[in-house]
């Protein structure tokens, strides 16, 4: 399965199963896409990839609450 298919399935889950608002779904989709864009191969992401993402987001000055939302996505 390709990256865009995985994201589409996740978005479907958020909309249909969790019944989140459009704004929430859009925010989660952006967060996941930001993370996926940083990876070479998203299907084999490791803990070190997540830690690198956290560090890069922290360096941009992102607030803790926003980073927490990104990580929960």
C-alpha positions as CSV (number, residue, x, y, z in Angstrom):
1,X,0.0,0.0,0.0
2,X,1.3,3.4,-0.9
3,X,1.7,6.4,1.4
4,X,-1.2,8.4,-0.1
5,X,-3.5,5.3,0.3
6,X,-2.5,5.0,4.0
7,X,-3.3,8.6,4.6
8,X,-6.6,8.3,2.8
9,X,-7.6,5.3,5.0
10,X,-6.6,7.2,8.1
11,X,-8.7,10.2,7.0
12,X,-11.6,7.9,6.3
13,X,-11.3,6.4,9.8
14,X,-11.2,9.9,11.4
15,X,-14.3,11.0,9.5
16,X,-16.5,7.9,9.6
17,X,-15.4,5.9,12.6
18,X,-14.4,8.6,15.0
19,X,-16.8,11.2,13.5
20,X,-14.4,14.1,14.0
21,X,-15.2,17.6,12.7
22,X,-13.7,18.7,9.3
23,X,-11.3,21.0,11.1
24,X,-10.0,18.2,13.3
25,X,-9.6,15.9,10.3
26,X,-7.8,18.6,8.3
27,X,-5.4,19.2,11.2
28,X,-4.6,15.5,11.7
29,X,-4.1,15.1,8.0
30,X,-1.7,18.0,7.9
31,X,0.2,16.6,10.9
32,X,0.5,13.2,9.4
33,X,1.6,14.5,6.0
34,X,4.2,16.7,7.7
35,X,5.6,13.6,9.4
36,X,5.5,11.5,6.3
37,X,7.2,14.1,4.2
38,X,10.2,13.9,6.6
39,X,10.6,10.1,6.2
40,X,12.4,8.3,3.5
41,X,10.2,5.2,3.9
42,X,7.2,5.7,6.1
43,X,6.3,2.0,6.2
44,X,9.5,1.2,8.1
45,X,9.6,4.3,10.5
46,X,11.5,3.7,13.7
47,X,11.5,5.3,17.1
48,X,14.6,7.3,16.0
49,X,12.5,8.8,13.1
50,X,9.9,10.0,15.5
51,X,12.5,11.5,17.8
52,X,14.1,13.3,14.9
53,X,10.6,14.6,13.9
54,X,10.0,15.9,17.4
55,X,13.4,17.6,17.5
56,X,12.8,19.3,14.1
57,X,9.4,20.5,15.2
58,X,10.7,21.8,18.5
59,X,13.4,23.7,16.7
60,X,10.8,25.5,14.6
61,X,9.3,26.9,17.8
62,X,6.1,24.9,17.8
63,X,4.2,25.0,21.1
64,X,4.0,21.9,23.3
65,X,0.2,21.6,22.7
66,X,0.6,21.6,18.9
67,X,3.4,19.1,19.1
68,X,1.3,16.8,21.3
69,X,-1.5,16.9,18.7
70,X,1.0,16.1,15.9
71,X,2.3,13.1,17.9
72,X,-1.2,11.8,18.6
73,X,-2.0,11.8,14.9
